[in-house]
Amino acid sequence: MQIQADLLNCPVKRPKASETTALGAASIWRGLAVKPWSDRGGSAA
């Protein structure tokens, strides 16, 4: 990531939460638990 930022001459911004992948996966599973979609085809997973 730093190499890309150096090539593009822009700063690297870090998220406050370091476990963003786990948060995204948890959000998908939470969405499946409350069933806002009629089937899994409507989810992003």
PDBQT receptor file of N, H, CA, C and O in Angstrom, charges set to zero:
ATOM      1  N   MET A   1       0.814  -1.176   0.000  1.00  0.00    +0.000 N 
ATOM      2  CA  MET A   1       0.000   0.000   0.000  1.00  0.00    +0.000 C 
ATOM      3  C   MET A   1       0.873   1.261   0.000  1.00  0.00    +0.000 C 
ATOM      4  O   MET A   1       0.564   2.231  -0.693  1.00  0.00    +0.000 OA
ATOM      5  N   GLN A   2       1.934   1.247   0.758  1.00  0.00    +0.000 N 
ATOM      6  H   GLN A   2       2.185   0.459   1.321  1.00  0.00    +0.000 HD
ATOM      7  CA  GLN A   2       2.812   2.413   0.820  1.00  0.00    +0.000 C 
ATOM      8  C   GLN A   2       3.473   2.680  -0.521  1.00  0.00    +0.000 C 
ATOM      9  O   GLN A   2       3.652   3.838  -0.900  1.00  0.00    +0.000 OA
ATOM     10  N   ILE A   3       3.839   1.631  -1.244  1.00  0.00    +0.000 N 
ATOM     11  H   ILE A   3       3.693   0.691  -0.936  1.00  0.00    +0.000 HD
ATOM     12  CA  ILE A   3       4.464   1.808  -2.558  1.00  0.00    +0.000 C 
ATOM     13  C   ILE A   3       3.490   2.506  -3.513  1.00  0.00    +0.000 C 
ATOM     14  O   ILE A   3       3.889   3.406  -4.252  1.00  0.00    +0.000 OA
ATOM     15  N   GLN A   4       2.227   2.099  -3.503  1.00  0.00    +0.000 N 
ATOM     16  H   GLN A   4       1.904   1.367  -2.903  1.00  0.00    +0.000 HD
ATOM     17  CA  GLN A   4       1.227   2.744  -4.354  1.00  0.00    +0.000 C 
ATOM     18  C   GLN A   4       1.061   4.210  -3.973  1.00  0.00    +0.000 C 
ATOM     19  O   GLN A   4       0.972   5.073  -4.846  1.00  0.00    +0.000 OA
ATOM     20  N   ALA A   5       1.018   4.493  -2.673  1.00  0.00    +0.000 N 
ATOM     21  H   ALA A   5       1.091   3.792  -1.964  1.00  0.00    +0.000 HD
ATOM     22  CA  ALA A   5       0.880   5.874  -2.215  1.00  0.00    +0.000 C 
ATOM     23  C   ALA A   5       2.084   6.703  -2.641  1.00  0.00    +0.000 C 
ATOM     24  O   ALA A   5       1.934   7.860  -3.031  1.00  0.00    +0.000 OA
ATOM     25  N   ASP A   6       3.269   6.122  -2.569  1.00  0.00    +0.000 N 
ATOM     26  H   ASP A   6       3.391   5.182  -2.252  1.00  0.00    +0.000 HD
ATOM     27  CA  ASP A   6       4.467   6.835  -2.999  1.00  0.00    +0.000 C 
ATOM     28  C   ASP A   6       4.436   7.126  -4.498  1.00  0.00    +0.000 C 
ATOM     29  O   ASP A   6       4.800   8.222  -4.924  1.00  0.00    +0.000 OA
ATOM     30  N   LEU A   7       4.006   6.159  -5.296  1.00  0.00    +0.000 N 
ATOM     31  H   LEU A   7       3.710   5.268  -4.951  1.00  0.00    +0.000 HD
ATOM     32  CA  LEU A   7       3.934   6.351  -6.742  1.00  0.00    +0.000 C 
ATOM     33  C   LEU A   7       2.903   7.411  -7.118  1.00  0.00    +0.000 C 
ATOM     34  O   LEU A   7       3.112   8.181  -8.056  1.00  0.00    +0.000 OA
ATOM     35  N   LEU A   8       1.790   7.449  -6.384  1.00  0.00    +0.000 N 
ATOM     36  H   LEU A   8       1.621   6.823  -5.622  1.00  0.00    +0.000 HD
ATOM     37  CA  LEU A   8       0.725   8.405  -6.675  1.00  0.00    +0.000 C 
ATOM     38  C   LEU A   8       0.886   9.719  -5.919  1.00  0.00    +0.000 C 
ATOM     39  O   LEU A   8       0.106  10.653  -6.104  1.00  0.00    +0.000 OA
ATOM     40  N   ASN A   9       1.909   9.779  -5.064  1.00  0.00    +0.000 N 
ATOM     41  H   ASN A   9       2.542   9.019  -4.914  1.00  0.00    +0.000 HD
ATOM     42  CA  ASN A   9       2.191  10.968  -4.272  1.00  0.00    +0.000 C 
ATOM     43  C   ASN A   9       0.988  11.381  -3.418  1.00  0.00    +0.000 C 
ATOM     44  O   ASN A   9       0.580  12.542  -3.417  1.00  0.00    +0.000 OA
ATOM     45  N   CYS A  10       0.433  10.409  -2.696  1.00  0.00    +0.000 N 
ATOM     46  H   CYS A  10       0.764   9.466  -2.697  1.00  0.00    +0.000 HD
ATOM     47  CA  CYS A  10      -0.679  10.702  -1.798  1.00  0.00    +0.000 C 
ATOM     48  C   CYS A  10      -0.463   9.960  -0.481  1.00  0.00    +0.000 C 
ATOM     49  O   CYS A  10       0.214   8.933  -0.455  1.00  0.00    +0.000 OA
ATOM     50  N   PRO A  11      -1.030  10.469   0.606  1.00  0.00    +0.000 N 
ATOM     51  CA  PRO A  11      -0.814   9.837   1.910  1.00  0.00    +0.000 C 
ATOM     52  C   PRO A  11      -1.613   8.541   2.064  1.00  0.00    +0.000 C 
ATOM     53  O   PRO A  11      -2.642   8.350   1.416  1.00  0.00    +0.000 OA
ATOM     54  N   VAL A  12      -1.125   7.670   2.922  1.00  0.00    +0.000 N 
ATOM     55  H   VAL A  12      -0.289   7.825   3.448  1.00  0.00    +0.000 HD
ATOM     56  CA  VAL A  12      -1.842   6.451   3.267  1.00  0.00    +0.000 C 
ATOM     57  C   VAL A  12      -2.722   6.764   4.464  1.00  0.00    +0.000 C 
ATOM     58  O   VAL A  12      -2.242   7.257   5.485  1.00  0.00    +0.000 OA
ATOM     59  N   LYS A  13      -4.013   6.477   4.336  1.00  0.00    +0.000 N 
ATOM     60  H   LYS A  13      -4.403   6.076   3.507  1.00  0.00    +0.000 HD
ATOM     61  CA  LYS A  13      -4.949   6.704   5.439  1.00  0.00    +0.000 C 
ATOM     62  C   LYS A  13      -5.302   5.361   6.042  1.00  0.00    +0.000 C 
ATOM     63  O   LYS A  13      -5.727   4.443   5.340  1.00  0.00    +0.000 OA
ATOM     64  N   ARG A  14      -5.122   5.252   7.346  1.00  0.00    +0.000 N 
ATOM     65  H   ARG A  14      -4.777   5.997   7.916  1.00  0.00    +0.000 HD
ATOM     66  CA  ARG A  14      -5.443   4.013   8.049  1.00  0.00    +0.000 C 
ATOM     67  C   ARG A  14      -6.798   4.143   8.725  1.00  0.00    +0.000 C 
ATOM     68  O   ARG A  14      -7.104   5.187   9.302  1.00  0.00    +0.000 OA
ATOM     69  N   PRO A  15      -7.624   3.085   8.661  1.00  0.00    +0.000 N 
ATOM     70  CA  PRO A  15      -8.910   3.148   9.349  1.00  0.00    +0.000 C 
ATOM     71  C   PRO A  15      -8.724   3.087  10.870  1.00  0.00    +0.000 C 
ATOM     72  O   PRO A  15      -7.732   2.546  11.358  1.00  0.00    +0.000 OA
ATOM     73  N   LYS A  16      -9.674   3.639  11.604  1.00  0.00    +0.000 N 
ATOM     74  H   LYS A  16     -10.480   4.078  11.208  1.00  0.00    +0.000 HD
ATOM     75  CA  LYS A  16      -9.610   3.579  13.065  1.00  0.00    +0.000 C 
ATOM     76  C   LYS A  16      -9.738   2.134  13.544  1.00  0.00    +0.000 C 
ATOM     77  O   LYS A  16      -9.076   1.728  14.500  1.00  0.00    +0.000 OA
ATOM     78  N   ALA A  17     -10.589   1.365  12.875  1.00  0.00    +0.000 N 
ATOM     79  H   ALA A  17     -11.126   1.695  12.099  1.00  0.00    +0.000 HD
ATOM     80  CA  ALA A  17     -10.774  -0.048  13.223  1.00  0.00    +0.000 C 
ATOM     81  C   ALA A  17      -9.788  -0.870  12.397  1.00  0.00    +0.000 C 
ATOM     82  O   ALA A  17      -9.779  -0.773  11.170  1.00  0.00    +0.000 OA
ATOM     83  N   SER A  18      -8.970  -1.669  13.050  1.00  0.00    +0.000 N 
ATOM     84  H   SER A  18      -8.977  -1.748  14.047  1.00  0.00    +0.000 HD
ATOM     85  CA  SER A  18      -7.975  -2.459  12.320  1.00  0.00    +0.000 C 
ATOM     86  C   SER A  18      -8.550  -3.748  11.747  1.00  0.00    +0.000 C 
ATOM     87  O   SER A  18      -7.962  -4.324  10.831  1.00  0.00    +0.000 OA
ATOM     88  N   GLU A  19      -9.671  -4.210  12.255  1.00  0.00    +0.000 N 
ATOM     89  H   GLU A  19     -10.149  -3.742  12.999  1.00  0.00    +0.000 HD
ATOM     90  CA  GLU A  19     -10.266  -5.468  11.800  1.00  0.00    +0.000 C 
ATOM     91  C   GLU A  19     -11.466  -5.218  10.893  1.00  0.00    +0.000 C 
ATOM     92  O   GLU A  19     -12.563  -5.704  11.167  1.00  0.00    +0.000 OA
ATOM     93  N   THR A  20     -11.262  -4.462   9.814  1.00  0.00    +0.000 N 
ATOM     94  H   THR A  20     -10.371  -4.068   9.592  1.00  0.00    +0.000 HD
ATOM     95  CA  THR A  20     -12.380  -4.124   8.942  1.00  0.00    +0.000 C 
ATOM     96  C   THR A  20     -12.903  -5.329   8.160  1.00  0.00    +0.000 C 
ATOM     97  O   THR A  20     -14.089  -5.378   7.835  1.00  0.00    +0.000 OA
ATOM     98  N   THR A  21     -12.050  -6.293   7.857  1.00  0.00    +0.000 N 
ATOM     99  H   THR A  21     -11.087  -6.254   8.122  1.00  0.00    +0.000 HD
ATOM    100  CA  THR A  21     -12.509  -7.498   7.155  1.00  0.00    +0.000 C 
ATOM    101  C   THR A  21     -13.463  -8.285   8.032  1.00  0.00    +0.000 C 
ATOM    102  O   THR A  21     -14.505  -8.745   7.564  1.00  0.00    +0.000 OA
ATOM    103  N   ALA A  22     -13.117  -8.442   9.295  1.00  0.00    +0.000 N 
ATOM    104  H   ALA A  22     -12.270  -8.068   9.675  1.00  0.00    +0.000 HD
ATOM    105  CA  ALA A  22     -13.988  -9.160  10.226  1.00  0.00    +0.000 C 
ATOM    106  C   ALA A  22     -15.306  -8.416  10.422  1.00  0.00    +0.000 C 
ATOM    107  O   ALA A  22     -16.357  -9.046  10.541  1.00  0.00    +0.000 OA
ATOM    108  N   LEU A  23     -15.261  -7.087  10.457  1.00  0.00    +0.000 N 
ATOM    109  H   LEU A  23     -14.408  -6.575  10.361  1.00  0.00    +0.000 HD
ATOM    110  CA  LEU A  23     -16.496  -6.308  10.611  1.00  0.00    +0.000 C 
ATOM    111  C   LEU A  23     -17.400  -6.474   9.394  1.00  0.00    +0.000 C 
ATOM    112  O   LEU A  23     -18.620  -6.567   9.534  1.00  0.00    +0.000 OA
ATOM    113  N   GLY A  24     -16.811  -6.511   8.204  1.00  0.00    +0.000 N 
ATOM    114  H   GLY A  24     -15.821  -6.436   8.090  1.00  0.00    +0.000 HD
ATOM    115  CA  GLY A  24     -17.601  -6.712   6.997  1.00  0.00    +0.000 C 
ATOM    116  C   GLY A  24     -18.256  -8.081   6.972  1.00  0.00    +0.000 C 
ATOM    117  O   GLY A  24     -19.428  -8.207   6.617  1.00  0.00    +0.000 OA
ATOM    118  N   ALA A  25     -17.506  -9.101   7.348  1.00  0.00    +0.000 N 
ATOM    119  H   ALA A  25     -16.554  -8.998   7.637  1.00  0.00    +0.000 HD
ATOM    120  CA  ALA A  25     -18.061 -10.459   7.390  1.00  0.00    +0.000 C 
ATOM    121  C   ALA A  25     -19.162 -10.554   8.432  1.00  0.00    +0.000 C 
ATOM    122  O   ALA A  25     -20.180 -11.206   8.199  1.00  0.00    +0.000 OA
ATOM    123  N   ALA A  26     -18.971  -9.911   9.578  1.00  0.00    +0.000 N 
ATOM    124  H   ALA A  26     -18.144  -9.382   9.767  1.00  0.00    +0.000 HD
ATOM    125  CA  ALA A  26     -19.985  -9.931  10.632  1.00  0.00    +0.000 C 
ATOM    126  C   ALA A  26     -21.249  -9.224  10.168  1.00  0.00    +0.000 C 
ATOM    127  O   ALA A  26     -22.355  -9.655  10.493  1.00  0.00    +0.000 OA
ATOM    128  N   SER A  27     -21.098  -8.146   9.413  1.00  0.00    +0.000 N 
ATOM    129  H   SER A  27     -20.200  -7.795   9.149  1.00  0.00    +0.000 HD
ATOM    130  CA  SER A  27     -22.264  -7.418   8.906  1.00  0.00    +0.000 C 
ATOM    131  C   SER A  27     -23.075  -8.277   7.944  1.00  0.00    +0.000 C 
ATOM    132  O   SER A  27     -24.306  -8.263   7.979  1.00  0.00    +0.000 OA
ATOM    133  N   ILE A  28     -22.388  -9.021   7.087  1.00  0.00    +0.000 N 
ATOM    134  H   ILE A  28     -21.388  -9.032   7.059  1.00  0.00    +0.000 HD
ATOM    135  CA  ILE A  28     -23.091  -9.901   6.148  1.00  0.00    +0.000 C 
ATOM    136  C   ILE A  28     -23.852 -10.979   6.902  1.00  0.00    +0.000 C 
ATOM    137  O   ILE A  28     -25.020 -11.231   6.608  1.00  0.00    +0.000 OA
ATOM    138  N   TRP A  29     -23.203 -11.620   7.872  1.00  0.00    +0.000 N 
ATOM    139  H   TRP A  29     -22.253 -11.415   8.111  1.00  0.00    +0.000 HD
ATOM    140  CA  TRP A  29     -23.874 -12.680   8.628  1.00  0.00    +0.000 C 
ATOM    141  C   TRP A  29     -25.028 -12.129   9.458  1.00  0.00    +0.000 C 
ATOM    142  O   TRP A  29     -26.057 -12.786   9.611  1.00  0.00    +0.000 OA
ATOM    143  N   ARG A  30     -24.854 -10.912   9.998  1.00  0.00    +0.000 N 
ATOM    144  H   ARG A  30     -24.017 -10.378   9.874  1.00  0.00    +0.000 HD
ATOM    145  CA  ARG A  30     -25.945 -10.289  10.750  1.00  0.00    +0.000 C 
ATOM    146  C   ARG A  30     -27.119 -10.032   9.809  1.00  0.00    +0.000 C 
ATOM    147  O   ARG A  30     -28.275 -10.238  10.178  1.00  0.00    +0.000 OA
ATOM    148  N   GLY A  31     -26.815  -9.582   8.597  1.00  0.00    +0.000 N 
ATOM    149  H   GLY A  31     -25.876  -9.415   8.298  1.00  0.00    +0.000 HD
ATOM    150  CA  GLY A  31     -27.870  -9.364   7.616  1.00  0.00    +0.000 C 
ATOM    151  C   GLY A  31     -28.589 -10.647   7.251  1.00  0.00    +0.000 C 
ATOM    152  O   GLY A  31     -29.807 -10.649   7.075  1.00  0.00    +0.000 OA
ATOM    153  N   LEU A  32     -27.854 -11.728   7.135  1.00  0.00    +0.000 N 
ATOM    154  H   LEU A  32     -26.864 -11.726   7.278  1.00  0.00    +0.000 HD
ATOM    155  CA  LEU A  32     -28.487 -13.020   6.835  1.00  0.00    +0.000 C 
ATOM    156  C   LEU A  32     -29.343 -13.492   8.003  1.00  0.00    +0.000 C 
ATOM    157  O   LEU A  32     -30.362 -14.152   7.799  1.00  0.00    +0.000 OA
ATOM    158  N   ALA A  33     -28.932 -13.154   9.237  1.00  0.00    +0.000 N 
ATOM    159  H   ALA A  33     -28.104 -12.618   9.403  1.00  0.00    +0.000 HD
ATOM    160  CA  ALA A  33     -29.686 -13.585  10.419  1.00  0.00    +0.000 C 
ATOM    161  C   ALA A  33     -31.035 -12.883  10.513  1.00  0.00    +0.000 C 
ATOM    162  O   ALA A  33     -32.024 -13.505  10.900  1.00  0.00    +0.000 OA
ATOM    163  N   VAL A  34     -31.094 -11.602  10.167  1.00  0.00    +0.000 N 
ATOM    164  H   VAL A  34     -30.291 -11.097   9.852  1.00  0.00    +0.000 HD
ATOM    165  CA  VAL A  34     -32.362 -10.868  10.257  1.00  0.00    +0.000 C 
ATOM    166  C   VAL A  34     -33.161 -10.944   8.957  1.00  0.00    +0.000 C 
ATOM    167  O   VAL A  34     -34.286 -10.451   8.882  1.00  0.00    +0.000 OA
ATOM    168  N   LYS A  35     -32.572 -11.565   7.937  1.00  0.00    +0.000 N 
ATOM    169  H   LYS A  35     -31.658 -11.966   7.997  1.00  0.00    +0.000 HD
ATOM    170  CA  LYS A  35     -33.214 -11.877   6.654  1.00  0.00    +0.000 C 
ATOM    171  C   LYS A  35     -33.824 -10.672   5.934  1.00  0.00    +0.000 C 
ATOM    172  O   LYS A  35     -35.014 -10.687   5.620  1.00  0.00    +0.000 OA
ATOM    173  N   PRO A  36     -33.023  -9.620   5.667  1.00  0.00    +0.000 N 
ATOM    174  CA  PRO A  36     -33.568  -8.538   4.857  1.00  0.00    +0.000 C 
ATOM    175  C   PRO A  36     -33.691  -8.923   3.388  1.00  0.00    +0.000 C 
ATOM    176  O   PRO A  36     -34.367  -8.245   2.614  1.00  0.00    +0.000 OA
ATOM    177  N   TRP A  37     -33.026 -10.027   3.008  1.00  0.00    +0.000 N 
ATOM    178  H   TRP A  37     -32.478 -10.578   3.637  1.00  0.00    +0.000 HD
ATOM    179  CA  TRP A  37     -33.093 -10.525   1.646  1.00  0.00    +0.000 C 
ATOM    180  C   TRP A  37     -33.923 -11.792   1.624  1.00  0.00    +0.000 C 
ATOM    181  O   TRP A  37     -33.948 -12.533   2.607  1.00  0.00    +0.000 OA
ATOM    182  N   SER A  38     -34.603 -12.053   0.515  1.00  0.00    +0.000 N 
ATOM    183  H   SER A  38     -34.582 -11.452  -0.283  1.00  0.00    +0.000 HD
ATOM    184  CA  SER A  38     -35.427 -13.249   0.427  1.00  0.00    +0.000 C 
ATOM    185  C   SER A  38     -34.581 -14.517   0.307  1.00  0.00    +0.000 C 
ATOM    186  O   SER A  38     -35.017 -15.595   0.711  1.00  0.00    +0.000 OA
ATOM    187  N   ASP A  39     -33.366 -14.392  -0.249  1.00  0.00    +0.000 N 
ATOM    188  H   ASP A  39     -33.012 -13.516  -0.577  1.00  0.00    +0.000 HD
ATOM    189  CA  ASP A  39     -32.450 -15.521  -0.338  1.00  0.00    +0.000 C 
ATOM    190  C   ASP A  39     -31.019 -14.978  -0.350  1.00  0.00    +0.000 C 
ATOM    191  O   ASP A  39     -30.820 -13.764  -0.328  1.00  0.00    +0.000 OA
ATOM    192  N   ARG A  40     -30.034 -15.857  -0.384  1.00  0.00    +0.000 N 
ATOM    193  H   ARG A  40     -30.195 -16.844  -0.402  1.00  0.00    +0.000 HD
ATOM    194  CA  ARG A  40     -28.647 -15.415  -0.363  1.00  0.00    +0.000 C 
ATOM    195  C   ARG A  40     -28.234 -14.726  -1.650  1.00  0.00    +0.000 C 
ATOM    196  O   ARG A  40     -27.195 -14.066  -1.681  1.00  0.00    +0.000 OA
ATOM    197  N   GLY A  41     -29.004 -14.858  -2.697  1.00  0.00    +0.000 N 
ATOM    198  H   GLY A  41     -29.847 -15.394  -2.672  1.00  0.00    +0.000 HD
ATOM    199  CA  GLY A  41     -28.694 -14.200  -3.953  1.00  0.00    +0.000 C 
ATOM    200  C   GLY A  41     -28.760 -12.688  -3.861  1.00  0.00    +0.000 C 
ATOM    201  O   GLY A  41     -28.177 -11.994  -4.693  1.00  0.00    +0.000 OA
ATOM    202  N   GLY A  42     -29.460 -12.167  -2.866  1.00  0.00    +0.000 N 
ATOM    203  H   GLY A  42     -29.934 -12.731  -2.190  1.00  0.00    +0.000 HD
ATOM    204  CA  GLY A  42     -29.579 -10.725  -2.705  1.00  0.00    +0.000 C 
ATOM    205  C   GLY A  42     -28.457 -10.113  -1.902  1.00  0.00    +0.000 C 
ATOM    206  O   GLY A  42     -28.327  -8.890  -1.850  1.00  0.00    +0.000 OA
ATOM    207  N   SER A  43     -27.641 -10.943  -1.272  1.00  0.00    +0.000 N 
ATOM    208  H   SER A  43     -27.746 -11.936  -1.314  1.00  0.00    +0.000 HD
ATOM    209  CA  SER A  43     -26.532 -10.413  -0.476  1.00  0.00    +0.000 C 
ATOM    210  C   SER A  43     -25.304 -10.213  -1.341  1.00  0.00    +0.000 C 
ATOM    211  O   SER A  43     -25.241 -10.688  -2.475  1.00  0.00    +0.000 OA
ATOM    212  N   ALA A  44     -24.335  -9.508  -0.795  1.00  0.00    +0.000 N 
ATOM    213  H   ALA A  44     -24.386  -9.122   0.126  1.00  0.00    +0.000 HD
ATOM    214  CA  ALA A  44     -23.105  -9.258  -1.531  1.00  0.00    +0.000 C 
ATOM    215  C   ALA A  44     -22.159 -10.444  -1.478  1.00  0.00    +0.000 C 
ATOM    216  O   ALA A  44     -21.182 -10.481  -2.227  1.00  0.00    +0.000 OA
ATOM    217  N   ALA A  45     -22.419 -11.405  -0.623  1.00  0.00    +0.000 N 
ATOM    218  H   ALA A  45     -23.212 -11.375  -0.015  1.00  0.00    +0.000 HD
ATOM    219  CA  ALA A  45     -21.509 -12.556  -0.449  1.00  0.00    +0.000 C 
ATOM    220  C   ALA A  45     -21.721 -13.579  -1.537  1.00  0.00    +0.000 C 
ATOM    221  O   ALA A  45     -21.049 -14.610  -1.555  1.00  0.00    +0.000 OA
TER     222      ALA A  45
